[in-house]
Amino acid sequence: MPRVRVVCFDLWDTVLVDDSDEPKRRAQGLPPKRVERRELVHRFLCRHAPVERPLVECAYDTADAAFWHAWRNQHVTWTVRQRLGIVLAGLHRELPPADFDELVRLHEEMELRVRPDLAPGIAEALEKLAQRYKLAVVSDAIFTPGWALRELLAGYGLKDLFAAFAFSDEVGRSKPAREMFARAAEGAGCRLEEMVHVGDREHQDVLGARAAGCRAVLTTVVRDRGSEHTQADAVCRDYAQLPAIIAALDAE
């Protein structure tokens, strides 16, 4: 096997703990993100003409269902702007451009205002790995786009550890599409077979990476999504072990 030159990482439930911001939101008296998003649409529309809240809920839920279908089956993640456009189209409503831009921004910045936690031990593992390998990010963007995810990493002092980023809203495809891994490899200056991808989802992170020609490490540090059946090259249950896992793959 080729030597390992680049280690790339998924973000959600790999580097960042998904929805770990929700307890912080409750402590601040804020509603769950799901509720706030629908409240925002309702409030912005009511600035111009009344609309019943259940109609907004129905339109938003329908747009979300369509988004999940496209993500899982077509391997694309619509941008927040596209998703909100679908919500408004379903309601036969429009917003002035300035209002629509503000609505999009408030959605995209929600996880910057109340930030998720880092996975236990990930910062130390990244710093140690960066001494020997180039690092990259390969992550789908659901509500928080690539520019905001970079800001999240910068806020934790981690952004400069990464040599390349592949976010689905910027690439135009989502994992397990080969284009995501190829973008990271190109940005980091390596061949796909010289890259190891670390992530928590079998379909997107393990099978996607291996189909693209990379090796894959399944992480269960945040959540175990079925490691007993994984096809990954290795499983990481504690990020203190990750440098040794990568070194073992490098030595094969």
C-alpha positions in Angstrom: 0.0 0.0 0.0 1.2 3.6 -0.6 2.4 5.6 2.4 -0.1 7.8 4.1 0.4 11.5 3.3 -2.9 13.0 4.2 -5.5 12.2 7.0 -8.9 13.7 6.3 -11.8 14.1 8.7 -15.5 14.3 8.6 -16.7 17.0 11.0 -20.1 16.1 12.6 -19.9 13.4 15.2 -16.2 13.1 14.3 -14.5 16.4 15.2 -17.7 18.2 16.4 -20.4 16.7 18.6 -23.7 17.1 16.7 -26.4 18.9 18.7 -24.2 19.4 21.7 -25.2 23.0 21.4 -28.8 22.2 22.3 -28.3 22.0 26.1 -26.5 25.4 25.9 -29.5 26.8 24.0 -31.9 25.6 26.6 -29.7 27.1 29.4 -29.9 30.5 27.5 -33.7 30.2 27.1 -33.5 29.6 23.4 -35.7 27.1 21.5 -34.2 24.1 19.7 -32.7 24.9 16.4 -35.5 23.1 14.5 -38.1 25.3 16.2 -36.1 28.5 15.8 -35.7 28.0 12.0 -39.5 27.7 11.6 -40.1 30.7 13.8 -37.7 32.7 11.7 -39.6 32.0 8.5 -42.9 32.7 10.1 -41.7 36.0 11.6 -40.1 37.2 8.3 -43.2 36.4 6.3 -45.5 38.1 8.8 -43.5 41.3 8.4 -45.2 41.6 5.0 -48.5 39.6 5.2 -49.9 37.2 7.8 -49.5 33.5 7.4 -50.6 30.7 9.7 -47.8 29.0 11.6 -49.0 25.5 10.8 -48.7 26.3 7.1 -45.1 27.3 7.6 -44.4 24.2 9.6 -45.9 22.0 6.8 -43.9 23.8 4.1 -40.7 23.6 6.1 -41.2 19.9 7.0 -41.9 19.1 3.3 -38.7 20.9 2.2 -36.7 19.1 4.8 -38.0 15.7 3.7 -37.1 16.5 0.1 -33.6 17.6 1.3 -33.0 14.4 3.1 -34.1 12.4 0.1 -31.7 14.3 -2.2 -28.8 14.0 0.3 -29.2 10.2 0.9 -30.1 9.2 -2.7 -28.6 11.8 -5.0 -25.6 12.7 -2.9 -26.1 16.4 -3.0 -26.8 18.9 -0.1 -28.9 21.9 -1.2 -27.7 25.2 0.2 -29.7 27.0 2.9 -30.7 29.5 0.2 -32.1 26.8 -2.0 -33.9 25.1 0.9 -35.6 28.3 2.1 -36.5 29.2 -1.5 -38.3 25.8 -1.7 -40.1 26.7 1.6 -41.3 30.0 0.3 -42.3 28.5 -3.1 -44.4 26.0 -1.3 -46.2 28.8 0.5 -46.6 30.9 -2.7 -44.7 33.7 -1.0 -41.7 35.8 -1.7 -39.5 38.1 0.5 -37.7 41.2 -0.5 -34.1 40.4 -1.3 -32.7 42.1 1.8 -35.1 40.2 4.0 -34.3 36.9 2.3 -30.6 37.4 2.6 -31.0 38.1 6.3 -33.1 35.0 6.8 -30.5 32.9 5.1 -27.7 34.4 7.2 -29.6 33.8 10.5 -29.9 30.1 9.5 -26.3 29.7 8.5 -24.9 31.4 11.6 -27.0 29.6 14.1 -24.3 27.2 15.2 -21.8 30.0 15.3 -23.9 31.9 17.9 -24.2 28.8 20.1 -21.3 26.5 19.3 -21.1 22.7 19.5 -18.5 20.9 21.5 -15.4 19.3 20.2 -15.2 15.5 20.4 -13.2 14.3 23.4 -9.5 14.1 22.6 -9.8 15.3 19.0 -7.8 18.5 19.4 -4.8 16.7 20.9 -5.0 14.0 18.2 -5.2 16.5 15.4 -2.2 18.4 16.7 -0.1 15.2 17.0 -1.1 14.0 13.5 -0.3 17.4 12.0 3.3 16.9 13.0 3.6 14.0 10.6 0.9 14.3 8.0 -1.1 16.9 6.1 -4.7 17.1 7.4 -7.9 17.8 5.4 -11.7 18.1 6.0 -14.3 16.2 4.0 -17.7 17.1 5.4 -21.3 17.5 4.3 -22.9 20.8 5.0 -26.5 20.4 6.2 -27.4 23.9 7.6 -24.0 25.3 8.5 -22.1 26.0 5.2 -18.4 25.6 4.6 -17.5 29.2 5.4 -19.2 28.9 8.8 -17.6 25.5 9.5 -14.2 27.1 8.9 -15.1 29.7 11.4 -16.1 27.1 13.9 -12.7 25.3 13.5 -10.9 28.7 13.8 -12.7 29.4 17.0 -11.3 26.2 18.5 -7.8 27.1 17.1 -7.9 24.1 14.7 -8.5 25.6 11.3 -4.8 26.2 10.5 -4.0 22.6 11.1 -5.9 21.7 7.9 -4.3 22.0 4.5 -7.5 21.4 2.5 -11.3 21.5 2.8 -14.0 19.8 0.9 -17.5 20.9 1.9 -20.5 19.6 0.1 -22.1 23.1 -0.5 -18.9 24.1 -2.3 -18.1 20.9 -4.1 -21.7 20.5 -5.4 -21.8 16.8 -4.3 -21.9 15.1 -0.9 -20.4 12.0 0.5 -20.1 9.2 -0.6 -19.5 10.9 -3.9 -15.9 10.5 -5.1 -15.7 14.2 -5.9 -15.7 15.1 -2.2 -12.6 13.0 -1.5 -11.0 14.0 -4.8 -11.3 17.7 -3.9 -9.6 17.1 -0.6 -6.8 15.2 -2.2 -6.3 17.8 -4.8 -6.2 20.6 -2.2 -3.7 18.7 -0.1 -1.5 17.7 -3.1 -1.8 13.9 -2.8 -3.2 10.9 -4.6 -6.4 9.4 -3.3 -4.7 6.2 -2.3 -2.3 8.2 -0.1 -5.2 9.5 2.0 -6.9 8.0 5.0 -10.4 9.3 5.9 -11.8 9.3 9.4 -15.5 9.5 9.9 -18.5 8.1 11.9 -20.8 6.9 9.1 -20.3 3.6 7.3 -22.1 4.5 4.0 -20.7 8.0 3.6 -17.3 7.9 5.3 -16.2 4.3 5.1 -17.7 2.9 1.9 -17.4 6.3 0.2 -13.8 6.7 1.0 -12.9 3.2 0.0 -14.8 3.4 -3.3 -12.8 6.6 -4.0 -9.5 4.7 -3.4 -8.7 5.9 0.1 -8.4 3.9 3.3 -10.9 4.5 6.0 -11.1 4.7 9.8 -14.5 4.4 11.5 -14.7 6.5 14.6 -17.0 5.6 17.5 -15.7 8.2 19.9 -19.0 10.2 19.7 -21.4 7.6 18.5 -21.1 4.0 17.5 -23.2 3.6 14.3 -22.5 -0.2 13.8 -18.8 -0.8 14.2 -19.4 -4.5 14.5 -20.2 -4.7 10.8 -17.8 -2.1 9.4 -15.7 -2.5 6.3 -13.3 0.1 7.6 -9.5 -0.5 7.7 -9.6 0.3 11.4 -11.9 1.4 14.1 -11.0 4.2 16.5 -12.8 4.2 19.9 -10.5 6.7 21.6 -8.8 9.6 19.9 -5.7 9.0 22.0 -5.2 5.9 19.9 -5.7 7.6 16.5 -2.1 8.5 15.8 -1.0 4.9 16.4 -3.8 3.7 14.2 -2.7 5.9 11.3 0.9 5.0 11.9 0.0 1.3 11.6 -1.8 1.9 8.3 1.1 3.9 7.1 3.4 1.0 7.8 1.4 -1.6 5.8 
